[in-house]
Amino acid sequence: MSDDRDRGFTERVRRFFWFPRQAPRGTAPIRPLAWCWLFGAVWGAGAAALGWSDGVDLMVVVTVFALLDDVIKGVRHRWPAFAVGSLGGWPADRLVEGEVAASGDPGWAAYPGLAVGTLVAFAVFAAITRLPGPRRG
């Protein structure tokens, strides 16, 4: 962290988007991502059971923050994995939401689609970070 104090604002922003080449880039850890998804799914189910339909949407917020946390840590293929993982969850959400019969409660109607969509986003993100990195000559 003492390194960050010596850097200016623009250098910190540049480091966020372009990680140094010599920095090690690992894969996204599966266990924390699975716990985040489980927390989001339980939170969404609880919010839907209590009739708080906006609380179900917080599953998406938990997903985005969990993925951004790994992006900030510098996992391999971080920005393509974030983009494809985030965008991959949306069609899964739409597909499930279109196939599941809508109940009278808007929270329970949105819950299955959001649960599957966030699971797909986590899975795609973790899979892309496991692709081999560029070969260095």
Contact map, one row per residue, 1 for C-alpha under 8 A:
11111000000000000000000000000000000000000000000000000000000000000000000000000000000000000000000000000000000000000000000000000000000000000
11111100000000000000000000000000000000000000000000000000000000000000000000000000000000000000000000000000000000000000000000000000000000000
11111110000000000000000000000000000000000000000000000000000000000000000000000000000000000000000000000000000000000000000000000000000000000
11111111000100000000000000000000000000000000000000000000000000000000000000000000000000000000000000000000000000000000000000000000000000000
11111111000000000000000000000000000000000000000000000000000000000000000000000000000000000000000000000000000000000000000000000000000000000
01111111000000000000000000000000000000000000000000000000000000000000000000000000000000000000000000000000000000000000000000000000000000000
00111111101100000000000000000000000000000000000000000000000000000000000000000000000000000000000000000000000000000000000000000000000000000
00011111111100000000000000000000000000000000000000000000000000000000000000000000000000000000000000000000000000000000000000000000000000000
00000011111110000000000000000000000000000000000000000000000000000000000000000000000000000000000000000000000000000000000000000000000000000
00000001111111000000000000000000000000000000000000000000000000000000000000000000000000000000000000000000000000000000000000000000000000000
00000011111111100000000000000000000000000000000000000000000000000000000000000000000000000000000000000000000000000000000000000000000000000
00010011111111110000000000000000000000000000000000000000000000000000000000000000000000000000000000000000000000000000000000000000000000000
00000000111111111000000000000000000000000000000000000000000000000000000000000000000000000000000000000000000000000000000000000000000000000
00000000011111111110000000000000000000000000000000000000000000000000000000000000000000000000000000000000000000000000000000000000000000000
00000000001111111111000000000000000000000000000000000000000000000000000000000000000000000000000000000000000000000000000000000000000000000
00000000000111111110000000000000000000000000000000000000000000000000000100000000000000000000000000000000000000000000000000000000000000000
00000000000011111110000000000000000000000000000000000000000000000000000000000000000000000000000000000000000000000000000000000000000000000
00000000000001111111000000000000000000000000000000000000000000000000000000000000000000000000000000000000000000000000000000000000000000000
00000000000001111111101000000000000000000000000000000000000000000000000001000000000000000000000000000000000000000000000000000000000000000
00000000000000100111111000000000000000000000000000000000000000000000000000000000000000000000000000000000000000000000000000000000000000000
00000000000000000011111000000000000000000000000000000000000000000000000000000000000000000000000000000000000000000000000000000000000000000
00000000000000000001111100000000000000000000000000000000000000000000000000000000000000000000000000000000000000000000000000000000000000000
00000000000000000011111110000000000000000000000000000000000000000000000000000000000000000000000000000000000000000000000000000000000000000
00000000000000000000011111000000000000000000000000000000000000000000000000000000000000000000000000000000000000000000000000000000000000000
00000000000000000000001111100000000000000000000000000000000000000000000001110000000000000000000000000000000000000000000000000000000000000
00000000000000000000000111110000000000000000000000000000000000000000000001110000000000000000000000000000000000000000000000000000100000000
00000000000000000000000011111000000000000000000000000000000000000000000000110000000000000000000000000000000000000000000000000100110000000
00000000000000000000000001111100000000000000000000000000000000000000010000110000000000000000000000000000000000000000000000001100110000000
00000000000000000000000000111111100000000000000000000000000000000000000000000000000000000000000000000000000000000000000000000100000000000
00000000000000000000000000011111110000000000000000000000000000000000000000000000000000000000000000000000000000000000000000000100000000000
00000000000000000000000000001111111000000000000000000000000000000000000000000000000000000000000000000000000000000000000000000000000000000
00000000000000000000000000001111111100000000000000000000000000000000000000000000000000000000000000000000000000000000000000000000000000000
00000000000000000000000000001111111110000000000000000000000000000100000000000000000000000000000000000000000000000000000001000000000000000
00000000000000000000000000000111111111000000000000000000000000000000000000000000000000000000000000000000000000000000000001000000000000000
00000000000000000000000000000011111111100000000000000000000000000000000000000000000000000000000000000000000000000000000000000000000000000
00000000000000000000000000000001111111110000000000000000000001100100000000000000000000000000000000000000000000000000000000000000000000000
00000000000000000000000000000000111111111000000000000000001001100000000000000000000000000000000000000000000000000000011001000000000000000
00000000000000000000000000000000011111111100000000000000000000000000000000000000000000000000000000000000000000000000000000000000000000000
00000000000000000000000000000000001111111110000000000000000000000000000000000000000000000000000000000000000000000000000000000000000000000
00000000000000000000000000000000000111111111000000000000011101100000000000000000000000000000000000000000000000000000000000000000000000000
00000000000000000000000000000000000011111111100000000000001000000000000000000000000000000000000000000000000000000010000000000000000000000
00000000000000000000000000000000000001111111110000000000000000000000000000000000000000000000000000000000000000000000000000000000000000000
00000000000000000000000000000000000000111111111000000011011000000000000000000000000000000000000000000000000000000000000000000000000000000
00000000000000000000000000000000000000011111111100000011111000000000000000000000000000000000000000000000000000100000000000000000000000000
00000000000000000000000000000000000000001111111110000001000000000000000000000000000000000000000000000000000100100000000000000000000000000
00000000000000000000000000000000000000000111111111000000000000000000000000000000000000000000000000000000000000000000000000000000000000000
00000000000000000000000000000000000000000011111111111111000000000000000000000000000000000000000000000000001000000000000000000000000000000
00000000000000000000000000000000000000000001111111111011000000000000000000000000000000000000000000000000001100100000000000000000000000000
00000000000000000000000000000000000000000000111111110000000000000000000000000000000000000000000000000000001100000000000000000000000000000
00000000000000000000000000000000000000000000011111110000000000000000000000000000000000000000000000000000000000000000000000000000000000000
00000000000000000000000000000000000000000000001111111000000000000000000000000000000000000000000000000000101000000000000000000000000000000
00000000000000000000000000000000000000000000001111111111000000000000000000000000000000000000000000000000001000000000000000000000000000000
00000000000000000000000000000000000000000000001100111111100000000000000000000000000000000000000000000000111100000000000000000000000000000
00000000000000000000000000000000000000000000001000011111110000000000000000000000000000000000000000000000001000000000000000000000000000000
00000000000000000000000000000000000000000011001100011111111000000000000000000000000000000000000000000000000000000000000000000000000000000
00000000000000000000000000000000000000000011101100011111111000000000000000000000000000000000000000000000001001100100000000000000000000000
00000000000000000000000000000000000000000001000000001111111110000000000000000000000000000000000000000000000000000100000000000000000000000
00000000000000000000000000000000000000010011000000000111111111000000000000000000000000000000000000000000000000000000000000000000000000000
00000000000000000000000000000000000010011011000000000011111111100000000000000000000000000000000000000000000000000110010000000000000000000
00000000000000000000000000000000000000010000000000000000111111110000000000000000000000000000000000000000000000000100010000000000000000000
00000000000000000000000000000000000000000000000000000000111111111000000000000000000000000000000000000000000000000000000000000000000000000
00000000000000000000000000000000000110010000000000000000011111111100000000000000000000000000000000000000000000000000000000000000000000000
00000000000000000000000000000000000110010000000000000000001111111110000000000000000000000000000000000000000000000000010011000000000000000
00000000000000000000000000000000000000000000000000000000000111111111000000000000000001000000000000000000000000000000000000000000000000000
00000000000000000000000000000000000000000000000000000000000011111111100000000000000000000000000000000000000000000000000000000000000000000
00000000000000000000000000000000100100000000000000000000000001111111110000000000000000000000000000000000000000000000000000000000000000000
00000000000000000000000000000000000000000000000000000000000000111111111000000000010000000000000000000000000000000000000001001000000000000
00000000000000000000000000000000000000000000000000000000000000011111111100000000010000000000000000000000000000000000000000000000000000000
00000000000000000000000000000000000000000000000000000000000000001111111110000000000000000000000000000000000000000000000000000000000000000
00000000000000000000000000010000000000000000000000000000000000000111111111100100000000000000000000000000000000000000000000000000000000000
00000000000000000000000000000000000000000000000000000000000000000011111111100110010000000000000000000000000000000000000000000000000000000
00000000000000010000000000000000000000000000000000000000000000000001111111100000000000000000000000000000000000000000000000000000000000000
00000000000000000000000000000000000000000000000000000000000000000000111111100000000000000000000000000000000000000000000000000000000000000
00000000000000000010000011000000000000000000000000000000000000000000011111110100000000000000000000000000000000000000000000000000000000000
00000000000000000000000011110000000000000000000000000000000000000000011111111100000000000000000000000000000000000000000000000000100000000
00000000000000000000000011110000000000000000000000000000000000000000000001111100000000000000000000000000000000000000000000000000110010000
00000000000000000000000000000000000000000000000000000000000000000000000000111111100000000000000000000000000000000000000000000001100010000
00000000000000000000000000000000000000000000000000000000000000000000011001111111110000000000000000000000000000000000000000000000100000000
00000000000000000000000000000000000000000000000000000000000000000000001000001111111000000000000000000000000000000000000000000000000000000
00000000000000000000000000000000000000000000000000000000000000000000000000001111111100000000000000000000000000000000000000000001000000000
00000000000000000000000000000000000000000000000000000000000000000000000000001111111110000000000000000000000000000000000000011101100000000
00000000000000000000000000000000000000000000000000000000000000000011001000000111111111000000000000000000000000000000000000001000000000000
00000000000000000000000000000000000000000000000000000000000000000000000000000011111111100000000000000000000000000000000000000000000000000
00000000000000000000000000000000000000000000000000000000000000000000000000000001111111110000000000000000000000000000000010011000000000000
00000000000000000000000000000000000000000000000000000000000000000000000000000000111111111000000000000000000000000000000111111000000000000
00000000000000000000000000000000000000000000000000000000000000010000000000000000011111111100000000000000000000000000000010001000000000000
00000000000000000000000000000000000000000000000000000000000000000000000000000000001111111110000000000000000000000000000010000000000000000
00000000000000000000000000000000000000000000000000000000000000000000000000000000000111111111000000000000000000000000100110010000000000000
00000000000000000000000000000000000000000000000000000000000000000000000000000000000011111111100000000000000000000001111110000000000000000
00000000000000000000000000000000000000000000000000000000000000000000000000000000000001111111110000000000000000000000100000000000000000000
00000000000000000000000000000000000000000000000000000000000000000000000000000000000000111111111000000000000000000000100000000000000000000
00000000000000000000000000000000000000000000000000000000000000000000000000000000000000011111111100000000000000001001100100000000000000000
00000000000000000000000000000000000000000000000000000000000000000000000000000000000000001111111110000000000000011111110000000000000000000
00000000000000000000000000000000000000000000000000000000000000000000000000000000000000000111111111000000000000001000000000000000000000000
00000000000000000000000000000000000000000000000000000000000000000000000000000000000000000011111111100000000000001000000000000000000000000
00000000000000000000000000000000000000000000000000000000000000000000000000000000000000000001111111110000000000011001000000000000000000000
00000000000000000000000000000000000000000000000000000000000000000000000000000000000000000000111111111100000011011000000000000000000000000
00000000000000000000000000000000000000000000000000000000000000000000000000000000000000000000011111111000000000000000000000000000000000000
00000000000000000000000000000000000000000000000000000000000000000000000000000000000000000000001111111000000000000000000000000000000000000
00000000000000000000000000000000000000000000000000000000000000000000000000000000000000000000000111111100000010010000000000000000000000000
00000000000000000000000000000000000000000000000000000000000000000000000000000000000000000000000011111110000010000000000000000000000000000
00000000000000000000000000000000000000000000000000000000000000000000000000000000000000000000000010011111010110000000000000000000000000000
00000000000000000000000000000000000000000000000000000000000000000000000000000000000000000000000000001111110110000000000000000000000000000
00000000000000000000000000000000000000000000000000000000000000000000000000000000000000000000000000000111110010000000000000000000000000000
00000000000000000000000000000000000000000000000000101000000000000000000000000000000000000000000000000011111110000000000000000000000000000
00000000000000000000000000000000000000000000000000001000000000000000000000000000000000000000000000000111111111000000000000000000000000000
00000000000000000000000000000000000000000000001110111101000000000000000000000000000000000000000000000000111111100000000000000000000000000
00000000000000000000000000000000000000000000100110001000000000000000000000000000000000000000000000000110111111110000000000000000000000000
00000000000000000000000000000000000000000000000000000000000000000000000000000000000000000000000010011111111111110000000000000000000000000
00000000000000000000000000000000000000000000000000000001000000000000000000000000000000000000000010000000011111111100000000000000000000000
00000000000000000000000000000000000000000001100100000001000000000000000000000000000000000000000000000000001111111110000000000000000000000
00000000000000000000000000000000000000000000000000000000000000000000000000000000000000000000100110010000000111111111000000000000000000000
00000000000000000000000000000000000000000000000000000000000000000000000000000000000000000001111110000000000001111111100000000000000000000
00000000000000000000000000000000000000000000000000000001101100000000000000000000000000000000100000000000000001111111110000000000000000000
00000000000000000000000000000000000000001000000000000000001000000000000000000000000000000000100000000000000000111111111000000000000000000
00000000000000000000000000000000000000000000000000000000000000000000000000000000000000001001100100000000000000011111111100000000000000000
00000000000000000000000000000000000000000000000000000000000000000000000000000000000000011111100000000000000000001111111110000000000000000
00000000000000000000000000000000000010000000000000000000001100100000000000000000000000001000100000000000000000000111111111000000000000000
00000000000000000000000000000000000010000000000000000000000000000000000000000000000000001000000000000000000000000011111111100000000000000
00000000000000000000000000000000000000000000000000000000000000000000000000000000000010011001000000000000000000000001111111110000000000000
00000000000000000000000000000000000000000000000000000000000000100000000000000000000111111000000000000000000000000000111111111000000000000
00000000000000000000000000000000110010000000000000000000000000100010000000000000000010000000000000000000000000000000011111111100000000000
00000000000000000000000000000000000000000000000000000000000000000000000000000000000010000000000000000000000000000000001111111110000000000
00000000000000000000000000000000000000000000000000000000000000000000000000000000100110010000000000000000000000000000000111111111000000000
00000000000000000000000000010000000000000000000000000000000000000010000000000000110111000000000000000000000000000000000011111111100000000
00000000000000000000000000111100000000000000000000000000000000000000000000000000100000000000000000000000000000000000000001111111110000000
00000000000000000000000000000000000000000000000000000000000000000000000000000000000000000000000000000000000000000000000000111111111000000
00000000000000000000000000000000000000000000000000000000000000000000000000001001100000000000000000000000000000000000000000011111111000000
00000000000000000000000001110000000000000000000000000000000000000000000000111100100000000000000000000000000000000000000000001111111000000
00000000000000000000000000110000000000000000000000000000000000000000000000010000000000000000000000000000000000000000000000000111111100000
00000000000000000000000000000000000000000000000000000000000000000000000000000000000000000000000000000000000000000000000000000011111110000
00000000000000000000000000000000000000000000000000000000000000000000000000000000000000000000000000000000000000000000000000000000011111000
00000000000000000000000000000000000000000000000000000000000000000000000000011000000000000000000000000000000000000000000000000000001111100
00000000000000000000000000000000000000000000000000000000000000000000000000000000000000000000000000000000000000000000000000000000000111110
00000000000000000000000000000000000000000000000000000000000000000000000000000000000000000000000000000000000000000000000000000000000011111
00000000000000000000000000000000000000000000000000000000000000000000000000000000000000000000000000000000000000000000000000000000000001111
00000000000000000000000000000000000000000000000000000000000000000000000000000000000000000000000000000000000000000000000000000000000000111
